[in-house]
């Protein structure tokens, strides 16, 4: 409680006490005057004993009545606020047993109401923090389950093929070499998964400092996409690059941005239909650069569209070896773009899927 609020409460208490004393004093004077008038009229008719009894009664009334009046006025003045304080106290005590308390009703415009407002704000923040921690815990558990699955799959394959190699029944060199190649491929996949998991952890906890430098985004995009043209050709996918300018500069961490573009291009390469078009467009919008990657594949419903950026999320629930991956690529890509103060999002119109990157111009 601030000093200003304390002073206002003290002032109100003093004012209430002053009113109580004033009313009590008026009653005291009134009783005193009434007794004096009565004594002047009837005093001669009283015996000594009656006079003593009357004086005692008068003294009692003179003392007790103002005190009782003061107490009644004081209690009436603070009764509502005391009840309100009890209501606040009882509500706050619920926090010991529950995660948060229900929003307190606001009554009046005094300091106690301000206290209730502060408690409501505190309760709201407490609830938000709890929900965040709960989501983090759930995400961590989901990540552990997903990673365990993805680690177990290649490990099982590696162990199985190594056991076959250890069996004397397979003495043919070409068969052994085939098993070794499969085991090696699974080991590489396992290593890639672990590396991506480490990178995601570092990005999620801001352990990575970007090394930004002004660079021509057009050259970067053309180079990365160009390296993947042979893979698109295997599926008879035509690659189109469109840009009104070949000099579009942005301040980026080149290595990290290459990773982002590669992830998106590989994603298109993996999920595009055969005999379609993969189109990359670069445009300048005010002080920003928009890079769009458009491919034709399975339609993605609106509810799934944002989830594809969630860690370990896959649209292909079966996780076949054909579409094998860590499920962290797009999550890592979005985090890298966000660290560049940019945006990465996806859109879908029928079978046309578009990934968009928005970066600031250098």
C-alpha positions in Angstrom: 0.0 0.0 0.0 1.5 3.3 -1.0 1.9 6.3 1.4 -0.7 8.3 -0.6 -3.3 5.6 -0.2 -2.5 5.2 3.5 -2.9 9.0 4.0 -6.3 8.9 2.3 -7.5 6.1 4.5 -6.2 7.8 7.7 -8.0 11.0 6.6 -11.3 9.2 6.2 -10.9 7.5 9.6 -10.2 10.8 11.3 -13.2 12.3 9.5 -15.4 9.5 10.6 -14.2 9.8 14.2 -14.7 13.6 14.1 -18.3 13.1 12.9 -18.9 10.6 15.7 -17.5 12.8 18.4 -19.4 15.8 17.1 -22.7 14.0 17.1 -21.9 12.5 20.6 -21.1 16.0 21.9 -24.4 17.4 20.5 -26.3 14.6 22.3 -24.2 15.2 25.5 -25.1 18.9 25.4 -28.8 18.1 24.7 -29.1 15.7 27.6 -27.3 18.1 29.9 -29.6 21.0 29.0 -32.7 18.8 29.3 -31.6 17.7 32.7 -30.9 21.3 33.9 -34.4 22.4 32.8 -36.0 19.5 34.4 -34.0 19.9 37.6 -35.0 23.6 37.9 -38.7 22.7 37.6 -38.8 19.5 39.7 -35.7 19.6 41.9 -37.5 21.1 44.9 -40.0 18.2 44.9 -37.3 15.5 45.2 -36.2 14.0 48.4 -32.4 13.6 49.0 -32.5 9.9 48.0 -34.5 10.7 44.8 -32.1 13.5 44.0 -29.1 11.1 44.3 -30.7 8.4 42.2 -31.7 11.0 39.5 -28.2 12.4 39.4 -26.7 8.9 39.0 -29.2 8.2 36.1 -28.3 11.5 34.6 -24.6 10.8 34.9 -25.0 7.4 33.3 -27.0 8.8 30.4 -24.6 11.6 30.0 -21.6 9.2 29.7 -23.1 6.1 28.1 -25.4 7.7 25.4 -22.6 9.7 23.6 -20.3 6.7 23.7 -23.0 4.3 22.3 -23.9 7.0 19.7 -20.2 7.3 18.7 -19.9 3.5 18.4 -23.0 3.2 16.3 -22.0 5.9 13.9 -18.5 4.5 13.6 -19.8 1.0 12.9 -22.3 2.2 10.4 -19.5 4.1 8.7 -17.1 1.1 8.3 -19.6 -1.8 8.3 -19.9 -2.1 4.5 -16.2 -1.7 3.9 -15.4 -4.3 6.7 -17.8 -6.8 4.9 -16.1 -6.0 1.6 -12.7 -6.6 3.2 -13.9 -9.9 4.5 -15.2 -10.8 1.1 -11.8 -10.0 -0.4 -9.9 -11.9 2.3 -12.1 -15.0 1.9 -11.7 -14.9 -1.9 -7.9 -14.5 -1.7 -7.6 -17.4 0.7 -8.9 -19.6 -2.1 -5.5 -19.2 -3.9 -4.0 -21.6 -1.3 -6.2 -24.4 -2.7 -6.8 -23.3 -6.3 -4.7 -22.0 -9.1 -6.5 -18.7 -9.3 -9.4 -16.8 -7.8 -12.5 -15.6 -9.5 -12.6 -12.0 -10.4 -13.5 -9.8 -7.4 -16.6 -7.6 -7.8 -15.8 -3.9 -7.5 -17.8 -1.9 -5.1 -17.3 1.8 -4.7 -14.4 4.0 -5.7 -12.3 4.1 -2.6 -8.9 2.6 -1.7 -10.3 -0.8 -0.9 -11.8 -1.0 -4.4 -8.4 -0.1 -5.8 -6.9 -3.0 -3.7 -9.6 -5.3 -5.3 -8.6 -4.1 -8.8 -4.9 -4.8 -8.0 -5.8 -8.3 -6.8 -7.9 -8.9 -10.0 -4.8 -7.9 -12.1 -2.6 -10.1 -10.0 -5.0 -13.0 -10.3 -5.2 -12.6 -14.1 -1.4 -12.6 -14.4 -1.2 -15.6 -12.1 -3.7 -17.5 -14.3 -1.8 -16.5 -17.5 1.5 -17.7 -16.0 0.0 -20.9 -14.9 -1.5 -21.6 -18.3 1.8 -20.8 -20.0 3.6 -23.2 -17.6 1.0 -25.8 -18.2 1.4 -25.5 -22.0 5.2 -25.6 -21.7 4.9 -28.7 -19.6 2.5 -30.3 -22.0 4.7 -29.3 -25.0 7.7 -30.8 -23.2 6.0 -34.1 -22.6 4.8 -34.2 -26.2 8.3 -33.4 -27.4 9.7 -36.2 -25.3 7.2 -38.7 -26.6 7.7 -37.6 -30.2 11.5 -37.6 -29.9 11.5 -41.0 -28.2 9.5 -42.4 -31.1 11.8 -40.8 -33.7 14.9 -41.9 -31.9 13.6 -45.4 -31.4 12.7 -46.0 -35.1 16.2 -45.6 -36.6 17.9 -47.2 -33.6 15.7 -50.3 -34.0 16.6 -50.5 -37.7 20.3 -50.1 -37.0 20.3 -52.8 -34.3 18.3 -55.1 -36.5 20.6 -54.8 -39.5 23.7 -55.1 -37.3 22.3 -58.3 -35.8 21.8 -59.6 -39.4 25.4 -58.7 -40.3 26.6 -60.5 -37.2 24.8 -63.7 -38.3 27.0 -66.1 -40.3 24.1 -67.0 -42.6 24.7 -63.8 -44.6 28.1 -64.3 -46.0 27.5 -62.6 -49.3 29.4 -59.3 -49.6 26.7 -57.5 -51.6 24.0 -58.4 -49.0 26.2 -57.2 -46.2 27.0 -54.0 -48.0 23.3 -53.4 -48.5 22.6 -53.8 -44.7 25.6 -51.6 -43.9 24.2 -48.9 -46.2 20.8 -49.0 -44.6 22.3 -48.9 -41.1 24.5 -46.0 -42.2 21.5 -44.1 -43.6 19.6 -44.6 -40.4 22.6 -43.4 -38.4 22.7 -40.2 -40.5 19.0 -39.6 -39.9 19.4 -40.1 -36.2 22.3 -37.7 -36.1 20.3 -35.1 -38.1 17.4 -35.5 -35.7 19.6 -34.9 -32.6 21.3 -31.9 -34.3 17.9 -30.4 -35.1 16.7 -31.0 -31.6 19.7 -29.2 -30.1 19.2 -26.3 -32.5 15.6 -26.0 -31.7 16.4 -26.0 -27.9 19.0 -23.2 -28.4 16.7 -21.1 -30.6 13.7 -21.6 -28.2 15.8 -20.4 -25.2 17.5 -17.6 -27.2 21.0 -19.2 -26.8 21.9 -18.3 -30.3 23.1 -14.8 -31.3 22.5 -14.0 -34.9 25.4 -12.6 -37.0 23.5 -10.2 -39.2 25.0 -8.5 -42.3 23.3 -6.8 -45.3 23.0 -9.4 -48.1 21.2 -9.7 -51.4 18.3 -12.0 -50.7 17.6 -12.5 -54.4 21.1 -14.2 -54.8 20.5 -16.3 -51.8 17.1 -17.6 -52.9 18.3 -18.2 -56.5 21.3 -20.2 -55.2 19.3 -22.4 -52.8 16.5 -23.1 -55.2 18.9 -23.7 -58.0 20.7 -26.4 -56.0 17.4 -28.3 -55.6 16.2 -28.1 -59.3 17.6 -31.7 -60.0 15.4 -33.1 -57.2 12.3 -31.3 -58.6 13.2 -32.6 -62.0 12.9 -36.2 -60.8 9.2 -35.5 -60.1 8.9 -33.6 -63.3 8.2 -30.4 -61.4 8.9 -27.1 -63.2 10.7 -24.5 -61.1 9.9 -20.8 -61.7 11.7 -17.8 -60.1 10.2 -14.4 -60.4 11.6 -11.1 -59.1 11.3 -7.5 -60.3 14.7 -6.8 -59.0 17.9 -8.8 -58.6 19.2 -6.6 -55.8 17.0 -6.9 -52.7 19.0 -6.4 -49.6 18.1 -7.4 -46.0 20.2 -7.5 -42.9 20.3 -11.3 -42.2 22.3 -14.1 -40.6 23.2 -15.7 -44.0 23.8 -19.2 -42.6 20.5 -19.3 -40.6 18.5 -17.8 -43.5 19.9 -20.4 -45.9 18.6 -23.0 -43.4 15.1 -21.4 -43.5 14.9 -21.3 -47.3 16.3 -24.9 -47.6 13.6 -26.2 -45.2 10.8 -24.6 -47.2 12.2 -25.7 -50.5 12.7 -29.3 -49.2 9.2 -29.3 -47.8 7.9 -28.3 -51.3 10.1 -30.9 -53.0 8.8 -33.6 -50.6 5.1 -32.9 -50.7 4.5 -31.6 -54.2 2.5 -33.6 -56.7 4.4 -34.9 -59.8 4.1 -32.9 -63.0 3.3 -29.6 -61.3 5.0 -26.2 -60.8 7.1 -24.8 -57.9 7.0 -21.0 -58.0 9.2 -18.6 -56.0 8.3 -14.9 -56.0 10.2 -12.0 -54.5 8.5 -8.7 -54.1 9.2 -5.4 -52.3 6.4 -4.0 -50.1 7.1 -0.6 -48.6 10.1 -1.3 -46.3 9.7 -5.0 -46.4 10.7 -8.0 -48.6 8.2 -10.7 -49.2 9.4 -14.1 -50.5 6.6 -16.6 -51.5 7.2 -20.3 -52.2 4.2 -21.8 -54.0 3.7 -25.5 -54.7 0.8 -27.9 -55.6 0.1 -30.8 -53.2 -2.4 -32.2 -50.8 -4.8 -29.5 -49.5 -4.3 -28.5 -45.9 -7.4 -27.6 -43.9 -7.4 -24.3 -42.0 -7.2 -25.9 -38.6 -4.1 -27.8 -39.7 -2.4 -24.8 -41.4 -1.0 -23.1 -38.3 -0.2 -26.5 -36.6 2.5 -27.3 -39.2 4.8 -24.8 -37.4 4.3 -26.7 -34.1 7.3 -28.8 -33.1 7.2 -32.5 -34.1 3.9 -32.0 -35.9 3.4 -33.8 -39.2 0.5 -33.8 -41.6 1.4 -37.3 -42.6 0.6 -39.1 -39.4 2.0 -42.4 -40.7 5.6 -41.2 -40.7 6.7 -43.3 -43.7 10.3 -43.5 -44.7 9.5 -41.7 -47.9 8.6 -38.6 -45.9 11.0 -39.1 -43.1 11.9 -36.0 -41.1 12.4 -34.6 -37.6 9.2 -32.5 -37.6 11.3 -29.6 -36.4 12.2 -28.0 -39.7 9.4 -25.5 -40.0 9.4 -24.8 -36.2 13.1 -23.9 -36.4 12.5 -21.8 -39.6 9.8 -19.7 -38.0 11.9 -19.1 -34.9 14.9 -18.0 -37.1 12.6 -15.6 -39.1 11.1 -14.2 -35.9 14.7 -13.5 -34.6 15.1 -11.4 -37.7 12.0 -9.4 -36.7 10.2 -11.0 -39.6 7.2 -13.3 -40.2 6.8 -16.8 -41.6 3.3 -18.1 -42.4 1.5 -20.5 -44.6 -1.6 -20.1 -46.8 -3.7 -22.7 -48.7 -6.1 -22.3 -51.6 -7.3 -25.6 -52.8 -4.2 -27.7 -53.7 -2.0 -24.6 -53.9 0.1 -24.2 -50.7 2.1 -21.1 -50.2 4.8 -20.3 -47.6 5.6 -16.6 -47.1 8.6 -14.9 -45.5 8.4 -11.2 -44.6 11.7 -9.5 -43.8 12.7 -5.9 -43.3 14.8 -4.2 -46.0 18.4 -3.3 -45.1 
